[in-house]
Amino acid sequence: MNVCLKTLGCRLNEAELEHWAGDFQKAGHAVIDQPDGADLIVINTCAVTTEAARKSRQLIRRSHRRNPRAKLVVSGCYGSLEPESVQTMDGIDLLVPNGRKDRLVELVHEELQDVTMPAVATQPGEPALFARGRNRAFIKVQDGCRYRCTFCIVTVARGAERSRAEAGIVDEINRLHAQGIREAVLTGVHIGGYGSDIDSNLYRLIDRVLAETDIPRLRLGSVEPWDLGDEFFTLFENPRMMPHLHLPLQSGSDTVLRRMARRCKTSDFRALLASARAAIPDFNATTDIIVGFPGETEAEWREGLAFIGEMGFSHMHIFNYSRRAGTKAAALPGQVDPDTRKRRSRELHALMGRMKRDFAAGYTGRRSEVLVETSSAGREPGAYNACGYTPNYQRVRIEGNGTAPAANGICPVRITGYDEEEECLTGTVTRG
């Protein structure tokens, strides 16, 4: 059976897709990229915003139109929050809510006619990630969240916190490394809360992964800033721990943060970044910002914009606030009008462009070890184009002549500049 896996949304959704891909392969099925030749299509939906829910519906409909003969399985947050809506859509053969998604491959075999486990199931010769064109592994370490930020629907969709055992995570990373994966990213809904239900914590987990695996690069997904203390940064003394953290700020105004029910003040965030930068060479911070949260005044917006600029992020995920049914924020007074949200978003994107240029300027002429993700022939004879990421998660376009650096390899690169159109560093392979 040919299986096509599609996802929207967060890295956790991607980690779940990778897990399913491996399970389908172990059961003897083939994982393919496009739905056209698939016998089974699995879609992991998102519902973090109303726009994400809309895109989830679009993806379901488009997949069915492209291949109406394929069995169609839907899972994820949109499917869990609005099951009645999903079940009325044409073409869906099975809905697997978040509470059962760990058994998705098993449920497919049990509940769908004409989808059976092959008589002889063998371990796949090609790792599932490579079959899907990926060479960075997302490792799901936990699910669910204990907090209730007023804008967030994901905690409702994902439920209570549940942590995976440390040993299982270590074993998964070792298996993926043996298959050729060079970089692992630990991810979850609230990874800073890892271990709260199994007498462990994130520091202990990372320390064990670094001690019991040899994977060259280890990263973290999004981490809430209030979950990190100064001791945490000592983990980065190990050079395999990549010097980058995605720390969601959401707003640079303390009064807006209170309405969001965030547990971190701007002064706390400032101190945290200062500690990280003092402890970790070449540390890079990225963040999330919500524009136009209910009640956000012009003064609050200006205050927030100034604070964000002060923090010197290299990148931001910028979200225009939109009402999400089921969240406390949907009922808050002072909903900001669309034109104001769009204007503020433009201002924030302009600030992000300046911060990205400023951050990149400090790297021209420097050498960095780049994990190459793609490599192909260039336009001119003998030329090549490659792309990859520095340890602190800066994207680099590598150009040159001769033998191209191999995809999934780590090579030394001299940074030569910054491409504003592509918003990435540029560089050449160096041996010196």
Buried (B, 14 or more C-beta within 10 A) or exposed (E): BBBBBBBBBBBBBBBBBBBBBBBBBBBBBBBBEEBEEBBBBBBBBBBBBBEBBEBBBEBBEEBBEBBEEBBBBBBBBBBBBBEEEBEEBEBBBBBBBBEEBBEBBEBBEEEBEEBEBEEEEEEBEEBBBBBBEBBBBBBBBBBBBEBEBBBBBBBBBBBEBBBBEBEEBBEBBBBBBEBEBBBBBBBBBBBBBBBBBBEBBBBEBBBBBBEBBEBBBBBBBBBBBBBBEEEBBEBBEEEBBBBBBBBBBBBBBBBBBEBBBBEBBBEBBEEBBEBBBEBBEBBBBBBBBBBBBBBBEEEBBBBBBEBBBEBEBBBBEBBBBBBBEEBBBBEBEEBBEEEBBEBBBEBBEEBBEEBBEEBBEEBBEEEBBBBBBBBEEBEEEEEBBBBBBBBBBBBBBBBBEEEBBEBBBBBBBBBBBBEEEEBBBBBBBEEE
